[in-house]
């Protein structure tokens, strides 16, 4: 199985179970646990953006 396919499988599984993906590191950990494959956060971001059409923006806390 290709790395892209493994990442897609984990990301779609997380989204189907209503698990919010805030950081790519969360997906990296899930891939490591479930599939025993080492991936980088950059690979996860690339697959989410290019293959699945997903993205997220880091929100920062600002004083009121």
PDB file of N, CA, C and O in Angstrom:
ATOM      1  N   UNK A   1       0.849  -1.189   0.000  1.00  0.00           N
ATOM      2  CA  UNK A   1       0.000   0.000   0.000  1.00  0.00           C
ATOM      3  C   UNK A   1       0.888   1.244   0.000  1.00  0.00           C
ATOM      4  O   UNK A   1       1.881   1.304   0.726  1.00  0.00           O
ATOM      5  N   UNK A   2       0.532   2.223  -0.806  1.00  0.00           N
ATOM      6  CA  UNK A   2       1.312   3.448  -0.882  1.00  0.00           C
ATOM      7  C   UNK A   2       1.094   4.301   0.360  1.00  0.00           C
ATOM      8  O   UNK A   2       0.082   4.178   1.052  1.00  0.00           O
ATOM      9  N   UNK A   3       2.063   5.163   0.624  1.00  0.00           N
ATOM     10  CA  UNK A   3       1.959   6.068   1.775  1.00  0.00           C
ATOM     11  C   UNK A   3       0.745   6.980   1.620  1.00  0.00           C
ATOM     12  O   UNK A   3       0.038   7.241   2.593  1.00  0.00           O
ATOM     13  N   UNK A   4       0.499   7.464   0.402  1.00  0.00           N
ATOM     14  CA  UNK A   4      -0.654   8.343   0.164  1.00  0.00           C
ATOM     15  C   UNK A   4      -1.954   7.635   0.529  1.00  0.00           C
ATOM     16  O   UNK A   4      -2.834   8.226   1.154  1.00  0.00           O
ATOM     17  N   UNK A   5      -2.071   6.378   0.139  1.00  0.00           N
ATOM     18  CA  UNK A   5      -3.290   5.620   0.425  1.00  0.00           C
ATOM     19  C   UNK A   5      -3.482   5.415   1.927  1.00  0.00           C
ATOM     20  O   UNK A   5      -4.601   5.483   2.435  1.00  0.00           O
ATOM     21  N   UNK A   6      -2.379   5.165   2.629  1.00  0.00           N
ATOM     22  CA  UNK A   6      -2.453   4.969   4.084  1.00  0.00           C
ATOM     23  C   UNK A   6      -2.906   6.257   4.760  1.00  0.00           C
ATOM     24  O   UNK A   6      -3.753   6.231   5.653  1.00  0.00           O
ATOM     25  N   UNK A   7      -2.344   7.378   4.336  1.00  0.00           N
ATOM     26  CA  UNK A   7      -2.721   8.673   4.927  1.00  0.00           C
ATOM     27  C   UNK A   7      -4.181   8.976   4.627  1.00  0.00           C
ATOM     28  O   UNK A   7      -4.915   9.417   5.511  1.00  0.00           O
ATOM     29  N   UNK A   8      -4.615   8.743   3.383  1.00  0.00           N
ATOM     30  CA  UNK A   8      -6.019   8.978   3.019  1.00  0.00           C
ATOM     31  C   UNK A   8      -6.956   8.150   3.893  1.00  0.00           C
ATOM     32  O   UNK A   8      -7.972   8.646   4.380  1.00  0.00           O
ATOM     33  N   UNK A   9      -6.600   6.881   4.085  1.00  0.00           N
ATOM     34  CA  UNK A   9      -7.428   5.978   4.877  1.00  0.00           C
ATOM     35  C   UNK A   9      -7.580   6.489   6.309  1.00  0.00           C
ATOM     36  O   UNK A   9      -8.684   6.498   6.854  1.00  0.00           O
ATOM     37  N   UNK A  10      -6.479   6.910   6.911  1.00  0.00           N
ATOM     38  CA  UNK A  10      -6.515   7.382   8.301  1.00  0.00           C
ATOM     39  C   UNK A  10      -7.275   8.703   8.406  1.00  0.00           C
ATOM     40  O   UNK A  10      -8.088   8.877   9.314  1.00  0.00           O
ATOM     41  N   UNK A  11      -7.018   9.634   7.484  1.00  0.00           N
ATOM     42  CA  UNK A  11      -7.690  10.944   7.527  1.00  0.00           C
ATOM     43  C   UNK A  11      -9.196  10.779   7.343  1.00  0.00           C
ATOM     44  O   UNK A  11      -9.974  11.359   8.101  1.00  0.00           O
ATOM     45  N   UNK A  12      -9.616  10.004   6.354  1.00  0.00           N
ATOM     46  CA  UNK A  12     -11.054   9.824   6.135  1.00  0.00           C
ATOM     47  C   UNK A  12     -11.698   9.096   7.312  1.00  0.00           C
ATOM     48  O   UNK A  12     -12.833   9.396   7.682  1.00  0.00           O
ATOM     49  N   UNK A  13     -10.983   8.144   7.898  1.00  0.00           N
ATOM     50  CA  UNK A  13     -11.504   7.458   9.078  1.00  0.00           C
ATOM     51  C   UNK A  13     -11.707   8.402  10.251  1.00  0.00           C
ATOM     52  O   UNK A  13     -12.708   8.318  10.962  1.00  0.00           O
ATOM     53  N   UNK A  14     -10.745   9.307  10.448  1.00  0.00           N
ATOM     54  CA  UNK A  14     -10.872  10.283  11.528  1.00  0.00           C
ATOM     55  C   UNK A  14     -12.054  11.211  11.284  1.00  0.00           C
ATOM     56  O   UNK A  14     -12.809  11.512  12.208  1.00  0.00           O
ATOM     57  N   UNK A  15     -12.218  11.665  10.047  1.00  0.00           N
ATOM     58  CA  UNK A  15     -13.314  12.584   9.736  1.00  0.00           C
ATOM     59  C   UNK A  15     -14.671  11.895   9.833  1.00  0.00           C
ATOM     60  O   UNK A  15     -15.647  12.503  10.274  1.00  0.00           O
ATOM     61  N   UNK A  16     -14.738  10.627   9.423  1.00  0.00           N
ATOM     62  CA  UNK A  16     -15.998   9.887   9.527  1.00  0.00           C
ATOM     63  C   UNK A  16     -16.406   9.680  10.983  1.00  0.00           C
ATOM     64  O   UNK A  16     -17.595   9.599  11.289  1.00  0.00           O
ATOM     65  N   UNK A  17     -15.432   9.595  11.874  1.00  0.00           N
ATOM     66  CA  UNK A  17     -15.706   9.430  13.303  1.00  0.00           C
ATOM     67  C   UNK A  17     -15.790  10.771  14.030  1.00  0.00           C
ATOM     68  O   UNK A  17     -15.751  10.816  15.260  1.00  0.00           O
ATOM     69  N   UNK A  18     -15.904  11.853  13.276  1.00  0.00           N
ATOM     70  CA  UNK A  18     -16.041  13.216  13.813  1.00  0.00           C
ATOM     71  C   UNK A  18     -14.864  13.618  14.692  1.00  0.00           C
ATOM     72  O   UNK A  18     -15.041  14.327  15.683  1.00  0.00           O
ATOM     73  N   UNK A  19     -13.675  13.173  14.337  1.00  0.00           N
ATOM     74  CA  UNK A  19     -12.463  13.587  15.050  1.00  0.00           C
ATOM     75  C   UNK A  19     -11.886  14.776  14.293  1.00  0.00           C
ATOM     76  O   UNK A  19     -11.506  14.651  13.128  1.00  0.00           O
ATOM     77  N   UNK A  20     -11.822  15.918  14.948  1.00  0.00           N
ATOM     78  CA  UNK A  20     -11.313  17.128  14.330  1.00  0.00           C
ATOM     79  C   UNK A  20      -9.802  17.029  14.197  1.00  0.00           C
ATOM     80  O   UNK A  20      -9.111  16.667  15.149  1.00  0.00           O
ATOM     81  N   UNK A  21      -9.295  17.349  13.025  1.00  0.00           N
ATOM     82  CA  UNK A  21      -7.855  17.328  12.791  1.00  0.00           C
ATOM     83  C   UNK A  21      -7.347  18.756  12.931  1.00  0.00           C
ATOM     84  O   UNK A  21      -7.591  19.603  12.072  1.00  0.00           O
ATOM     85  N   UNK A  22      -6.641  19.006  14.020  1.00  0.00           N
ATOM     86  CA  UNK A  22      -6.132  20.344  14.294  1.00  0.00           C
ATOM     87  C   UNK A  22      -4.668  20.451  13.879  1.00  0.00           C
ATOM     88  O   UNK A  22      -4.216  21.499  13.416  1.00  0.00           O
ATOM     89  N   UNK A  23      -3.938  19.358  14.051  1.00  0.00           N
ATOM     90  CA  UNK A  23      -2.525  19.355  13.708  1.00  0.00           C
ATOM     91  C   UNK A  23      -2.208  18.114  12.877  1.00  0.00           C
ATOM     92  O   UNK A  23      -2.779  17.045  13.091  1.00  0.00           O
ATOM     93  N   UNK A  24      -1.298  18.272  11.936  1.00  0.00           N
ATOM     94  CA  UNK A  24      -0.882  17.134  11.110  1.00  0.00           C
ATOM     95  C   UNK A  24      -0.209  16.070  11.965  1.00  0.00           C
ATOM     96  O   UNK A  24      -0.233  14.887  11.626  1.00  0.00           O
ATOM     97  N   UNK A  25       0.394  16.493  13.077  1.00  0.00           N
ATOM     98  CA  UNK A  25       1.056  15.540  13.977  1.00  0.00           C
ATOM     99  C   UNK A  25       0.076  14.520  14.539  1.00  0.00           C
ATOM    100  O   UNK A  25       0.465  13.389  14.832  1.00  0.00           O
ATOM    101  N   UNK A  26      -1.175  14.898  14.693  1.00  0.00           N
ATOM    102  CA  UNK A  26      -2.203  13.972  15.161  1.00  0.00           C
ATOM    103  C   UNK A  26      -2.382  12.833  14.160  1.00  0.00           C
ATOM    104  O   UNK A  26      -2.503  11.669  14.543  1.00  0.00           O
ATOM    105  N   UNK A  27      -2.398  13.180  12.886  1.00  0.00           N
ATOM    106  CA  UNK A  27      -2.535  12.165  11.838  1.00  0.00           C
ATOM    107  C   UNK A  27      -1.283  11.290  11.800  1.00  0.00           C
ATOM    108  O   UNK A  27      -1.379  10.076  11.619  1.00  0.00           O
ATOM    109  N   UNK A  28      -0.110  11.901  11.971  1.00  0.00           N
ATOM    110  CA  UNK A  28       1.145  11.147  11.975  1.00  0.00           C
ATOM    111  C   UNK A  28       1.108  10.081  13.071  1.00  0.00           C
ATOM    112  O   UNK A  28       1.505   8.939  12.841  1.00  0.00           O
ATOM    113  N   UNK A  29       0.631  10.453  14.262  1.00  0.00           N
ATOM    114  CA  UNK A  29       0.533   9.507  15.373  1.00  0.00           C
ATOM    115  C   UNK A  29      -0.447   8.380  15.062  1.00  0.00           C
ATOM    116  O   UNK A  29      -0.170   7.215  15.349  1.00  0.00           O
ATOM    117  N   UNK A  30      -1.597   8.726  14.475  1.00  0.00           N
ATOM    118  CA  UNK A  30      -2.601   7.714  14.150  1.00  0.00           C
ATOM    119  C   UNK A  30      -2.090   6.734  13.087  1.00  0.00           C
ATOM    120  O   UNK A  30      -2.353   5.535  13.167  1.00  0.00           O
ATOM    121  N   UNK A  31      -1.360   7.250  12.095  1.00  0.00           N
ATOM    122  CA  UNK A  31      -0.798   6.381  11.057  1.00  0.00           C
ATOM    123  C   UNK A  31       0.210   5.426  11.693  1.00  0.00           C
ATOM    124  O   UNK A  31       0.253   4.242  11.362  1.00  0.00           O
ATOM    125  N   UNK A  32       1.014   5.952  12.605  1.00  0.00           N
ATOM    126  CA  UNK A  32       2.017   5.123  13.276  1.00  0.00           C
ATOM    127  C   UNK A  32       1.351   4.027  14.106  1.00  0.00           C
ATOM    128  O   UNK A  32       1.801   2.881  14.102  1.00  0.00           O
ATOM    129  N   UNK A  33       0.271   4.382  14.822  1.00  0.00           N
ATOM    130  CA  UNK A  33      -0.415   3.411  15.681  1.00  0.00           C
ATOM    131  C   UNK A  33      -1.172   2.359  14.871  1.00  0.00           C
ATOM    132  O   UNK A  33      -1.043   1.161  15.127  1.00  0.00           O
ATOM    133  N   UNK A  34      -1.954   2.805  13.903  1.00  0.00           N
ATOM    134  CA  UNK A  34      -2.870   1.910  13.202  1.00  0.00           C
ATOM    135  C   UNK A  34      -2.214   1.136  12.060  1.00  0.00           C
ATOM    136  O   UNK A  34      -2.559  -0.022  11.823  1.00  0.00           O
ATOM    137  N   UNK A  35      -1.283   1.757  11.359  1.00  0.00           N
ATOM    138  CA  UNK A  35      -0.741   1.148  10.143  1.00  0.00           C
ATOM    139  C   UNK A  35       0.734   0.755  10.264  1.00  0.00           C
ATOM    140  O   UNK A  35       1.275   0.111   9.365  1.00  0.00           O
ATOM    141  N   UNK A  36       1.389   1.135  11.362  1.00  0.00           N
ATOM    142  CA  UNK A  36       2.818   0.869  11.552  1.00  0.00           C
ATOM    143  C   UNK A  36       3.658   1.399  10.389  1.00  0.00           C
ATOM    144  O   UNK A  36       4.567   0.725   9.905  1.00  0.00           O
ATOM    145  N   UNK A  37       3.339   2.612   9.951  1.00  0.00           N
ATOM    146  CA  UNK A  37       4.074   3.262   8.868  1.00  0.00           C
ATOM    147  C   UNK A  37       4.546   4.615   9.379  1.00  0.00           C
ATOM    148  O   UNK A  37       3.790   5.336  10.031  1.00  0.00           O
ATOM    149  N   UNK A  38       5.792   4.960   9.085  1.00  0.00           N
ATOM    150  CA  UNK A  38       6.320   6.263   9.479  1.00  0.00           C
ATOM    151  C   UNK A  38       6.069   7.271   8.358  1.00  0.00           C
ATOM    152  O   UNK A  38       6.482   7.058   7.218  1.00  0.00           O
ATOM    153  N   UNK A  39       5.397   8.358   8.687  1.00  0.00           N
ATOM    154  CA  UNK A  39       5.171   9.444   7.733  1.00  0.00           C
ATOM    155  C   UNK A  39       5.544  10.756   8.413  1.00  0.00           C
ATOM    156  O   UNK A  39       5.662  10.820   9.637  1.00  0.00           O
ATOM    157  N   UNK A  40       5.725  11.785   7.619  1.00  0.00           N
ATOM    158  CA  UNK A  40       6.047  13.098   8.169  1.00  0.00           C
ATOM    159  C   UNK A  40       4.820  13.997   8.122  1.00  0.00           C
ATOM    160  O   UNK A  40       3.866  13.729   7.392  1.00  0.00           O
ATOM    161  N   UNK A  41       4.857  15.061   8.907  1.00  0.00           N
ATOM    162  CA  UNK A  41       3.754  16.020   8.908  1.00  0.00           C
ATOM    163  C   UNK A  41       3.623  16.671   7.534  1.00  0.00           C
ATOM    164  O   UNK A  41       2.515  16.980   7.096  1.00  0.00           O
ATOM    165  N   UNK A  42       4.740  16.877   6.859  1.00  0.00           N
ATOM    166  CA  UNK A  42       4.705  17.478   5.527  1.00  0.00           C
ATOM    167  C   UNK A  42       3.978  16.566   4.535  1.00  0.00           C
ATOM    168  O   UNK A  42       3.206  17.046   3.705  1.00  0.00           O
ATOM    169  N   UNK A  43       4.220  15.264   4.616  1.00  0.00           N
ATOM    170  CA  UNK A  43       3.522  14.317   3.743  1.00  0.00           C
ATOM    171  C   UNK A  43       2.024  14.350   4.010  1.00  0.00           C
ATOM    172  O   UNK A  43       1.222  14.304   3.077  1.00  0.00           O
ATOM    173  N   UNK A  44       1.647  14.428   5.280  1.00  0.00           N
ATOM    174  CA  UNK A  44       0.231  14.470   5.651  1.00  0.00           C
ATOM    175  C   UNK A  44      -0.419  15.729   5.091  1.00  0.00           C
ATOM    176  O   UNK A  44      -1.500  15.660   4.505  1.00  0.00           O
ATOM    177  N   UNK A  45       0.230  16.877   5.265  1.00  0.00           N
ATOM    178  CA  UNK A  45      -0.320  18.137   4.762  1.00  0.00           C
ATOM    179  C   UNK A  45      -0.486  18.100   3.248  1.00  0.00           C
ATOM    180  O   UNK A  45      -1.495  18.562   2.716  1.00  0.00           O
ATOM    181  N   UNK A  46       0.509  17.547   2.555  1.00  0.00           N
ATOM    182  CA  UNK A  46       0.458  17.474   1.091  1.00  0.00           C
ATOM    183  C   UNK A  46      -0.701  16.604   0.632  1.00  0.00           C
ATOM    184  O   UNK A  46      -1.437  16.993  -0.274  1.00  0.00           O
ATOM    185  N   UNK A  47      -0.880  15.438   1.235  1.00  0.00           N
ATOM    186  CA  UNK A  47      -1.965  14.540   0.842  1.00  0.00           C
ATOM    187  C   UNK A  47      -3.311  15.164   1.170  1.00  0.00           C
ATOM    188  O   UNK A  47      -4.237  15.092   0.362  1.00  0.00           O
ATOM    189  N   UNK A  48      -3.435  15.776   2.345  1.00  0.00           N
ATOM    190  CA  UNK A  48      -4.708  16.404   2.714  1.00  0.00           C
ATOM    191  C   UNK A  48      -5.073  17.510   1.730  1.00  0.00           C
ATOM    192  O   UNK A  48      -6.231  17.637   1.334  1.00  0.00           O
ATOM    193  N   UNK A  49      -4.093  18.300   1.342  1.00  0.00           N
ATOM    194  CA  UNK A  49      -4.359  19.430   0.453  1.00  0.00           C
ATOM    195  C   UNK A  49      -4.574  18.984  -0.989  1.00  0.00           C
ATOM    196  O   UNK A  49      -5.591  19.318  -1.596  1.00  0.00           O
ATOM    197  N   UNK A  50      -3.623  18.231  -1.541  1.00  0.00           N
ATOM    198  CA  UNK A  50      -3.658  17.903  -2.967  1.00  0.00           C
ATOM    199  C   UNK A  50      -4.618  16.761  -3.312  1.00  0.00           C
ATOM    200  O   UNK A  50      -5.359  16.845  -4.292  1.00  0.00           O
ATOM    201  N   UNK A  51      -4.605  15.717  -2.523  1.00  0.00           N
ATOM    202  CA  UNK A  51      -5.400  14.529  -2.851  1.00  0.00           C
ATOM    203  C   UNK A  51      -6.846  14.629  -2.361  1.00  0.00           C
ATOM    204  O   UNK A  51      -7.773  14.228  -3.063  1.00  0.00           O
ATOM    205  N   UNK A  52      -7.033  15.171  -1.142  1.00  0.00           N
ATOM    206  CA  UNK A  52      -8.368  15.193  -0.543  1.00  0.00           C
ATOM    207  C   UNK A  52      -9.040  16.565  -0.610  1.00  0.00           C
ATOM    208  O   UNK A  52     -10.226  16.685  -0.302  1.00  0.00           O
ATOM    209  N   UNK A  53      -8.305  17.591  -1.003  1.00  0.00           N
ATOM    210  CA  UNK A  53      -8.881  18.932  -1.089  1.00  0.00           C
ATOM    211  C   UNK A  53      -9.211  19.520   0.260  1.00  0.00           C
ATOM    212  O   UNK A  53     -10.110  20.353   0.372  1.00  0.00           O
ATOM    213  N   UNK A  54      -8.494  19.097   1.291  1.00  0.00           N
ATOM    214  CA  UNK A  54      -8.740  19.592   2.643  1.00  0.00           C
ATOM    215  C   UNK A  54      -7.644  20.558   3.065  1.00  0.00           C
ATOM    216  O   UNK A  54      -6.568  20.596   2.468  1.00  0.00           O
ATOM    217  N   UNK A  55      -7.926  21.322   4.082  1.00  0.00           N
ATOM    218  CA  UNK A  55      -6.928  22.228   4.633  1.00  0.00           C
ATOM    219  C   UNK A  55      -7.407  22.757   5.965  1.00  0.00           C
ATOM    220  O   UNK A  55      -8.576  22.630   6.330  1.00  0.00           O
ATOM    221  N   UNK A  56      -6.484  23.347   6.670  1.00  0.00           N
ATOM    222  CA  UNK A  56      -6.844  23.981   7.929  1.00  0.00           C
ATOM    223  C   UNK A  56      -5.886  25.129   8.153  1.00  0.00           C
ATOM    224  O   UNK A  56      -4.782  25.160   7.610  1.00  0.00           O
ATOM    225  N   UNK A  57      -6.320  26.048   8.943  1.00  0.00           N
ATOM    226  CA  UNK A  57      -5.510  27.224   9.246  1.00  0.00           C
ATOM    227  C   UNK A  57      -5.295  27.279  10.745  1.00  0.00           C
ATOM    228  O   UNK A  57      -6.233  27.091  11.521  1.00  0.00           O
ATOM    229  N   UNK A  58      -4.086  27.531  11.145  1.00  0.00           N
ATOM    230  CA  UNK A  58      -3.757  27.622  12.560  1.00  0.00           C
ATOM    231  C   UNK A  58      -4.369  28.903  13.134  1.00  0.00           C
ATOM    232  O   UNK A  58      -4.119  29.999  12.632  1.00  0.00           O
ATOM    233  N   UNK A  59      -5.160  28.753  14.175  1.00  0.00           N
ATOM    234  CA  UNK A  59      -5.759  29.909  14.833  1.00  0.00           C
ATOM    235  C   UNK A  59      -4.886  30.302  16.012  1.00  0.00           C
ATOM    236  O   UNK A  59      -4.372  29.445  16.731  1.00  0.00           O
ATOM    237  N   UNK A  60      -4.726  31.589  16.199  1.00  0.00           N
ATOM    238  CA  UNK A  60      -3.884  32.083  17.280  1.00  0.00           C
ATOM    239  C   UNK A  60      -4.758  32.785  18.310  1.00  0.00           C
ATOM    240  O   UNK A  60      -5.739  33.444  17.965  1.00  0.00           O
ATOM    241  N   UNK A  61      -4.391  32.635  19.576  1.00  0.00           N
ATOM    242  CA  UNK A  61      -5.090  33.363  20.624  1.00  0.00           C
ATOM    243  C   UNK A  61      -4.585  34.804  20.622  1.00  0.00           C
ATOM    244  O   UNK A  61      -3.384  35.069  20.569  1.00  0.00           O
ATOM    245  N   UNK A  62      -5.526  35.704  20.680  1.00  0.00           N
ATOM    246  CA  UNK A  62      -5.159  37.136  20.711  1.00  0.00           C
ATOM    247  C   UNK A  62      -5.868  37.774  21.898  1.00  0.00           C
ATOM    248  O   UNK A  62      -6.976  37.368  22.249  1.00  0.00           O
ATOM    249  N   UNK A  63      -5.245  38.761  22.515  1.00  0.00           N
ATOM    250  CA  UNK A  63      -5.913  39.434  23.633  1.00  0.00           C
ATOM    251  C   UNK A  63      -7.157  40.184  23.175  1.00  0.00           C
ATOM    252  O   UNK A  63      -7.214  40.677  22.049  1.00  0.00           O
ATOM    253  N   UNK A  64      -8.143  40.265  24.044  1.00  0.00           N
ATOM    254  CA  UNK A  64      -9.404  40.929  23.700  1.00  0.00           C
ATOM    255  C   UNK A  64      -9.235  42.427  23.733  1.00  0.00           C
ATOM    256  O   UNK A  64     -10.187  43.162  23.471  1.00  0.00           O
TER     257      UNK A  64
END
